[in-house]
Amino acid sequence: MTRFFDIVFSLLGLVLGLPFLLLIYIAGLLDTGAPLFRQIRVGRYQQPFTLVKFRTMKVDTTSVASHLASASSITKLGSFLRKTKLDELPQLWNVLKGEMSLVGPRPNLFNQDELIAERQLLGVYNARPGITGVAQVNDIDMSTPRLLAETDALMLRNLTLPLYFKLLFQTVLGKGRGDRVVH
């Protein structure tokens, strides 16, 4: 049932958001010269997929989970995009393609062994990863693998249409700070 809403809302978001996407893209060209960031992430059934976001860090930043990255690598534009969650907009394409859902567990990197093990135990990878979820609106990020996996599993067991919409609204209204970075 949520897949229908994923398709409708991601398509609407891409069409209606096109002017914002283009504006952010151009600003990103001026900021780093490479406005889009692509990274292989763990998807549904642990299959790899390429996640697309607006770049928020310098081009030469090492590819690690956000909580392991240095805050000094975040650009001024990147800081704004992270605070407003606008860096996530290109993921609407991942949702439209069926690689992600609007609501689900955030996709992790393949080198996050502890989180992968916790999520495997709890069956989290049976669902599509999402742009937002219970963990994100409650400031639980990948720096706490067990808590994140447990929160994701609980969300998936209790995911109803009302919760789906509640999480979308909370995210759009700015609840949750996003992934931590090392200061």
Contacts in CASP RR format, 6 or more apart in sequence:
PFRMAT RR
TARGET T0000
AUTHOR 0000-0000-0000
METHOD contacts of the structure
MODEL  1
MTRFFDIVFSLLGLVLGLPFLLLIYIAGLLDTGAPLFRQIRVGRYQQPFT
LVKFRTMKVDTTSVASHLASASSITKLGSFLRKTKLDELPQLWNVLKGEM
SLVGPRPNLFNQDELIAERQLLGVYNARPGITGVAQVNDIDMSTPRLLAE
TDALMLRNLTLPLYFKLLFQTVLGKGRGDRVVH
1 161 0 8 1.000
2 101 0 8 1.000
2 102 0 8 1.000
2 103 0 8 1.000
2 159 0 8 1.000
2 161 0 8 1.000
2 164 0 8 1.000
3 98 0 8 1.000
3 101 0 8 1.000
5 102 0 8 1.000
5 161 0 8 1.000
5 164 0 8 1.000
6 95 0 8 1.000
6 96 0 8 1.000
6 98 0 8 1.000
6 101 0 8 1.000
6 102 0 8 1.000
7 95 0 8 1.000
7 96 0 8 1.000
9 95 0 8 1.000
9 102 0 8 1.000
9 168 0 8 1.000
10 92 0 8 1.000
10 93 0 8 1.000
10 95 0 8 1.000
10 96 0 8 1.000
10 102 0 8 1.000
11 96 0 8 1.000
13 89 0 8 1.000
13 92 0 8 1.000
14 21 0 8 1.000
14 92 0 8 1.000
14 93 0 8 1.000
14 96 0 8 1.000
17 89 0 8 1.000
20 86 0 8 1.000
20 89 0 8 1.000
21 89 0 8 1.000
21 90 0 8 1.000
24 35 0 8 1.000
24 54 0 8 1.000
24 81 0 8 1.000
24 86 0 8 1.000
24 89 0 8 1.000
25 35 0 8 1.000
25 36 0 8 1.000
25 54 0 8 1.000
26 35 0 8 1.000
27 35 0 8 1.000
27 77 0 8 1.000
28 34 0 8 1.000
28 35 0 8 1.000
28 54 0 8 1.000
28 55 0 8 1.000
28 77 0 8 1.000
29 35 0 8 1.000
31 55 0 8 1.000
31 75 0 8 1.000
31 76 0 8 1.000
31 77 0 8 1.000
31 78 0 8 1.000
32 55 0 8 1.000
32 58 0 8 1.000
32 59 0 8 1.000
32 75 0 8 1.000
32 77 0 8 1.000
33 59 0 8 1.000
34 55 0 8 1.000
34 59 0 8 1.000
35 54 0 8 1.000
35 55 0 8 1.000
36 52 0 8 1.000
36 53 0 8 1.000
36 54 0 8 1.000
36 55 0 8 1.000
36 90 0 8 1.000
37 52 0 8 1.000
37 53 0 8 1.000
37 54 0 8 1.000
37 55 0 8 1.000
37 56 0 8 1.000
37 57 0 8 1.000
38 50 0 8 1.000
38 51 0 8 1.000
38 52 0 8 1.000
39 50 0 8 1.000
39 51 0 8 1.000
39 53 0 8 1.000
39 63 0 8 1.000
39 109 0 8 1.000
40 48 0 8 1.000
40 49 0 8 1.000
40 50 0 8 1.000
40 51 0 8 1.000
40 109 0 8 1.000
40 110 0 8 1.000
41 48 0 8 1.000
41 49 0 8 1.000
41 50 0 8 1.000
41 51 0 8 1.000
41 107 0 8 1.000
41 108 0 8 1.000
41 109 0 8 1.000
41 110 0 8 1.000
41 129 0 8 1.000
42 48 0 8 1.000
42 107 0 8 1.000
42 108 0 8 1.000
42 109 0 8 1.000
42 110 0 8 1.000
42 116 0 8 1.000
42 125 0 8 1.000
42 129 0 8 1.000
43 49 0 8 1.000
43 99 0 8 1.000
43 100 0 8 1.000
43 107 0 8 1.000
43 125 0 8 1.000
43 128 0 8 1.000
43 129 0 8 1.000
44 99 0 8 1.000
44 125 0 8 1.000
44 126 0 8 1.000
44 127 0 8 1.000
44 128 0 8 1.000
44 129 0 8 1.000
45 125 0 8 1.000
45 126 0 8 1.000
46 116 0 8 1.000
46 120 0 8 1.000
46 125 0 8 1.000
48 110 0 8 1.000
49 94 0 8 1.000
49 99 0 8 1.000
49 100 0 8 1.000
49 107 0 8 1.000
51 91 0 8 1.000
51 94 0 8 1.000
51 100 0 8 1.000
51 107 0 8 1.000
52 90 0 8 1.000
52 91 0 8 1.000
52 93 0 8 1.000
52 94 0 8 1.000
53 87 0 8 1.000
53 88 0 8 1.000
53 90 0 8 1.000
53 91 0 8 1.000
54 78 0 8 1.000
54 81 0 8 1.000
54 86 0 8 1.000
54 87 0 8 1.000
54 89 0 8 1.000
54 90 0 8 1.000
55 75 0 8 1.000
55 78 0 8 1.000
55 87 0 8 1.000
56 74 0 8 1.000
56 75 0 8 1.000
56 77 0 8 1.000
56 78 0 8 1.000
56 79 0 8 1.000
56 81 0 8 1.000
56 82 0 8 1.000
56 87 0 8 1.000
57 69 0 8 1.000
57 73 0 8 1.000
57 74 0 8 1.000
57 75 0 8 1.000
57 78 0 8 1.000
58 73 0 8 1.000
58 75 0 8 1.000
61 69 0 8 1.000
61 73 0 8 1.000
62 69 0 8 1.000
63 109 0 8 1.000
64 109 0 8 1.000
64 111 0 8 1.000
65 108 0 8 1.000
65 109 0 8 1.000
65 112 0 8 1.000
65 142 0 8 1.000
65 143 0 8 1.000
65 179 0 8 1.000
66 141 0 8 1.000
66 142 0 8 1.000
66 178 0 8 1.000
66 179 0 8 1.000
66 180 0 8 1.000
66 181 0 8 1.000
67 141 0 8 1.000
67 142 0 8 1.000
67 143 0 8 1.000
67 179 0 8 1.000
67 180 0 8 1.000
67 181 0 8 1.000
67 182 0 8 1.000
68 182 0 8 1.000
69 181 0 8 1.000
69 182 0 8 1.000
70 181 0 8 1.000
70 182 0 8 1.000
71 181 0 8 1.000
71 182 0 8 1.000
71 183 0 8 1.000
73 181 0 8 1.000
74 82 0 8 1.000
74 181 0 8 1.000
78 87 0 8 1.000
80 86 0 8 1.000
81 87 0 8 1.000
82 178 0 8 1.000
85 171 0 8 1.000
85 174 0 8 1.000
85 178 0 8 1.000
88 131 0 8 1.000
88 132 0 8 1.000
91 100 0 8 1.000
91 130 0 8 1.000
91 131 0 8 1.000
92 131 0 8 1.000
94 100 0 8 1.000
95 101 0 8 1.000
95 102 0 8 1.000
95 130 0 8 1.000
95 131 0 8 1.000
98 128 0 8 1.000
99 128 0 8 1.000
99 129 0 8 1.000
100 107 0 8 1.000
100 128 0 8 1.000
100 129 0 8 1.000
100 130 0 8 1.000
100 131 0 8 1.000
101 127 0 8 1.000
101 128 0 8 1.000
101 129 0 8 1.000
101 130 0 8 1.000
101 131 0 8 1.000
102 130 0 8 1.000
102 131 0 8 1.000
102 132 0 8 1.000
102 164 0 8 1.000
102 168 0 8 1.000
103 130 0 8 1.000
103 131 0 8 1.000
103 132 0 8 1.000
103 133 0 8 1.000
103 159 0 8 1.000
103 163 0 8 1.000
103 164 0 8 1.000
103 167 0 8 1.000
103 168 0 8 1.000
104 127 0 8 1.000
104 128 0 8 1.000
104 129 0 8 1.000
104 130 0 8 1.000
104 131 0 8 1.000
104 132 0 8 1.000
104 133 0 8 1.000
104 152 0 8 1.000
104 155 0 8 1.000
104 156 0 8 1.000
104 159 0 8 1.000
105 119 0 8 1.000
105 124 0 8 1.000
105 127 0 8 1.000
105 129 0 8 1.000
105 130 0 8 1.000
105 133 0 8 1.000
105 135 0 8 1.000
105 148 0 8 1.000
105 152 0 8 1.000
105 155 0 8 1.000
105 156 0 8 1.000
106 129 0 8 1.000
106 130 0 8 1.000
106 131 0 8 1.000
106 132 0 8 1.000
106 133 0 8 1.000
106 135 0 8 1.000
106 136 0 8 1.000
106 142 0 8 1.000
107 129 0 8 1.000
107 130 0 8 1.000
108 115 0 8 1.000
108 116 0 8 1.000
108 119 0 8 1.000
108 142 0 8 1.000
110 116 0 8 1.000
112 142 0 8 1.000
112 145 0 8 1.000
114 145 0 8 1.000
114 146 0 8 1.000
115 142 0 8 1.000
115 145 0 8 1.000
115 148 0 8 1.000
115 149 0 8 1.000
118 145 0 8 1.000
118 146 0 8 1.000
118 148 0 8 1.000
118 149 0 8 1.000
118 150 0 8 1.000
119 125 0 8 1.000
119 149 0 8 1.000
119 152 0 8 1.000
119 153 0 8 1.000
121 149 0 8 1.000
122 149 0 8 1.000
122 150 0 8 1.000
122 152 0 8 1.000
122 153 0 8 1.000
123 153 0 8 1.000
123 156 0 8 1.000
124 149 0 8 1.000
124 152 0 8 1.000
124 153 0 8 1.000
124 156 0 8 1.000
126 156 0 8 1.000
127 156 0 8 1.000
131 171 0 8 1.000
132 167 0 8 1.000
132 168 0 8 1.000
132 170 0 8 1.000
132 171 0 8 1.000
133 152 0 8 1.000
133 155 0 8 1.000
133 167 0 8 1.000
133 171 0 8 1.000
134 140 0 8 1.000
134 151 0 8 1.000
134 152 0 8 1.000
134 154 0 8 1.000
134 155 0 8 1.000
134 167 0 8 1.000
135 141 0 8 1.000
135 148 0 8 1.000
135 151 0 8 1.000
135 152 0 8 1.000
135 155 0 8 1.000
136 171 0 8 1.000
136 176 0 8 1.000
136 178 0 8 1.000
137 167 0 8 1.000
137 170 0 8 1.000
137 171 0 8 1.000
137 175 0 8 1.000
137 176 0 8 1.000
138 151 0 8 1.000
138 176 0 8 1.000
139 176 0 8 1.000
139 177 0 8 1.000
139 178 0 8 1.000
140 147 0 8 1.000
140 148 0 8 1.000
140 151 0 8 1.000
141 148 0 8 1.000
141 178 0 8 1.000
141 179 0 8 1.000
141 180 0 8 1.000
142 148 0 8 1.000
142 179 0 8 1.000
143 180 0 8 1.000
155 163 0 8 1.000
170 176 0 8 1.000
END
